[in-house]
Amino acid sequence: MLGILDQDIKFLPGVGPRRAELLRKELNISTFGELFYTFPFRYIDRTKFYTVKEVLGAQTELTYIQLRGKMLRFELVGKGRGKERYIAYFSDDTGTIELVFFQGIKWQRERLKQGQEYIVFGRSTEFKGKINMVHPEVDEPSEDKTGLQSAMQGVYSSTEILRDNGLGQRAFMKLQANLAQALSGKIEETLPPWLVTEQHLISLSEALLNVHFPQSPALMEAARFRLKFEELFYIQLSLLKQRSVRLCASQGFVFSAVGEKFHQCYEKLPFPLTNAQKRVIKEIRKDMGSGKQMNRLLQGDVGSGKTLVALLCALIANDNGYQAAIMAPTEILAQQHYDSIRDFLEDTGIQVGLLTGSTKKKDRKILSEGLLNGSLHLLVGTHALIEDTVQFNNLGFVVIDEQHRFGVEQRARLWSKSATPPHVLVMTATPIPRTLAMTLYGDLDVSVIDELPPGRQPVKTLHFNDGKRLRVFGFMKEQIKAGRQIYMVYPLIKESEKMDYKNLDDGYESIIRAFPPPEYVTAIVHGKMTAENKAIDMRRFVSGKAHIMVATSVIEVGVNVPNASVMVIESAERFGLSQLHQLRGRVGRGAEQSFCILMTDYKLSKEAKKRMELMCSTNNGFDIAEADLQLRGPGDMEGTQQSGMPVNLHIADLARDGQMLEMARNVALTILNTDPELSSEKNALLCSQLKKLKASTADYSVIS
């Protein structure tokens, strides 16, 4: 039986079938609950009145303003010329401002009276040097009511289509008011009374009412705190409960020995491990010897040495009589891992195989035999590893690189290739801010390599606009003359009518003109090429036969060319901070000084300028990730989350609510420490709420 929050939105007074369809298409609102959980993103204090002089003096610095005064006169402008508008001149003791109406002109002329006192509320705009208000709310003082007579008026996200169809801010608030009345006394509490009391929270019904129609600023803050806490608390409770269940239920292989294979590789290393690498290996060794299945996330900036850590840990599995597998998202990255691992294991007798979609049938047969009889110790590959025909003798350790590029079902199929769950290490070169990691990977243990290998020089990052292009080309020629190679990265493949960003087709032609063959060789790689053609041009660059690689961000992951010392990113303002940092990580792999050049248009938004300044000022991926979270928000978390719990934040903000997230996690930990299964009577509501929240989502809680 459906509850009142599940009722179709079309049955709410003021909605109906047509508006219901609009709300569904534009804001994904289909039910009473989805509307009531659509919260204001900010508030306007309707107790505050400005004078006309203050508005004119502030020009466009003020957005929503409220005035009290009289109508002086009216004027109809542009009659019969297709741009008819109605101007009302509104005045107080300090000056006069124009109120402009393009629609509902007849109605406005009939209702507004000259000499009458009104309260006007709306957004100040500037047109031809004049400050005015377009389509403001105009009420008589006795009509000054907003929603449920709330002093703080919420502002909701909307769209142009909704506004054009009569669902602007005022109409939306009216719908929320109708809904608040319909739900009065019918909101069921979702947190147990003891927790509400312990955390000094207001009730859910009081919070929902005051988040839409705050009776005071203090109640508004209390409402937002309650709702944010609940969102973050249930996400953390779900993640931590899954981790608790996994640790209790999943018996793992015990790898107690560190033997000959590990030591053979370790002693042959041409360089010492960093302290961060040593620390992470110790953390992983402890997991692998605990008797519990390991599920660990390894974060490390580009070039920090994650692959070597993964290899050494795979060799611990080999030393204990088990096979290991490393799965990468692309053939290029898999081949790269295979080549570097073979170099590390040269003359050790440890057998390594490579399996990708391009592996020939006869080679697959040899690999299959080696996997089944146990003579193949380590298999590196792509999605091909999860094919049904791939069977291991005793798979004990799995590494998933750039794990966000794999679907959770794909990861599950690799995980299931052993009767006893193998130890799992998932790796990412994308630095994840702490709050995001706690939300997306809260059920995993996390290790961080926060140190680059010795001898690596930080990449110098420079920002130029299009006027300096010839200077940049001259620098590129100097680098090529010195024996270096260069990446040129573009955000688009073909020119877009709506975007004036440099695109790869035009870019390739301009590079050929500036760097003509046969003196210069230019390769090209983008996502729309066939895998074969892409591999051919990639090999030309990797082998050093091509001086310049023109590419889209397809090279963001999976290319390691130590001789490439320059990365030129065209239309850099088109990329987010984390993506720019990932691209920059493709250079700086060798001993020579490397450079990242950010090319942009002259005109940049404030946010784009901040991104360029930050990229030029730091190489720290975690600082950049935190800044990216602040600037752009968490983005699409659904695609990368680990748990079956949907991360659907209506009001909490991971960029700003880190302290509250920490608090919610600690509360959840305290509860689970005393009641891991949430089986006690006092926690019955928590248990039932978790089931409701997860009912519509597949549960992959035991899968890395």
Secondary structure, 3 states (H helix, E strand, C coil): CCCHHHCEHHHCCCCHHHHHHHHHHHHCCCEHHHHHCCCCCEEEECCCCECHHHHHHHHHHCCEEEEEEEEEEEEEECCCCCCCEEEEEEEECCEEEEEEECCCHHHHHHHCCCCCEEEEEEEEEEECCEEEEECCEEECHHHCCCCCCCCEEEECCCCHHHHHCCCCHHHHHHHHHHHHHHHCCCCCCCCCHHHHHHCCCCCHHHHHHHHHCCCCHHHHHHHHHHHHHHHHHHHHHHHHHHHHHHHHHCECCCCCCCCHHHHHHHHHCCCCCCHHHHHHHHHHHHHHCCCECCEEEEEECCCCCHHHHHHHHHHHHHHCCCEEEEECCCHHHHHHHHHHHHHHCCCCCCCEEEECCCCCHHHHHHHHHHHHHCCCCEEEECHHHHCCCCCCCCEEEEEEECHHHCCHHHHHHHHCCCCCCCEEEEEECCCCCHHHHHHHCCCCEEEEECCCCCCCCCCEEEEEEHHHHHHHHHHHHHHHHCCCEEEEECCECCCCCCCCCCEHHHHHHHHHHHCCCCCCCEEEECCCCCHHHHHHHHHHHHCCCCCEEEECHHHHCCCCCCCEEEEEECCHHHCCHHHHHHHHCCCCCCCCCCEEEEEECCCCCHHHHHHHHHHHHCCCHHHHHHHHHHHHCCCCCCCCCCCCCCCCCCCCCCCCCHHHHHHHHHHHHHHHHHCCCCCCHHHHHHHHHHHHHHCCCCCCCCCC
